[in-house]
């Protein structure tokens, strides 16, 4: 089934595209696995096996290619999760940093595969774009002191 999405991020992982897809689907409850395939390269291309998965998370389609350790994630590419409130911020932060993930600063973290995420309550943007310079400065100053963004401390 073709996608309606014009650009689809492809996440290259070392192995087991299906397990990677299931990990993300366990975090993003509104997601679904759209496709899973196993392949084998022809002998003239090494003959290795690899697998792919296509999943949808929060309305965005992702492709997962599990084709060996040739490439690793780094912070040059990341995804932002815009959350509705502190509870949703806390949920994604915990889900992504637990089980091998790691906390960063200013709302950034990495999941257990090393993929970078920034988890940002949408109200944060109201604070840093506020017409009142005192509100703006407090929010920005406090951002740099935090790992997970905490709205009550940004206000």
C-alpha positions, 0 to 999 in steps of 0.5 A, a space after each residue: 500500500 503506497 504512502 501519501 507521505 512525500 518524504 519518509 525518514 529511514 532509520 538504519 539499524 544493525 539488526 532486527 527491524 521488526 523488534 525495533 519497530 515493536 519497540 517504537 510501537 510500544 512507546 507511540 500507542 497510536 502507531 501501527 506496523 504497516 509492513 515487514 519484509 525479509 530479504 537476502 542479497 544476491 551472492 554477488 552482493 555478499 549474500 547477507 540477510 536483512 529485513 525492513 519494516 514500515 511503521 506509522 508513529 503519530 501520523 508519520 511514516 518511518 522506514 526501518 532498514 536492518 542491514 548491519 552496523 555500517 552506520 550509527 545514529 548521531 545528533 545530526 538527525 533527531 526528532 522533536 516530540 511536541 507534547 500537550 502537557 507535562 504528563 505527556 512530556 514525562 511519559 515520553 522522557 521516561 519511555 525513551 530514556 529507560 532500558 538503555 536510553 540516556 538523558 541529554 540537556 535542554 529536553 534532548 535525550 537518546 533512546 536505546 538505539 542512540 536515536 536523538 529526540 527532543 521532547 518539548 511541551 507546546 507551551 514551551 514555545 509560548 514562553 520563549 516567544 513571549 512578548 514579555 522579555 522577562 518571561 522569555 529570558 527566564 524560560 531560556 535561562 532555565 532551559 539550559 539548566 534542565 535535562 527534561 523540560 519542566 514547565 513549572 520551572 520554566 514559567 
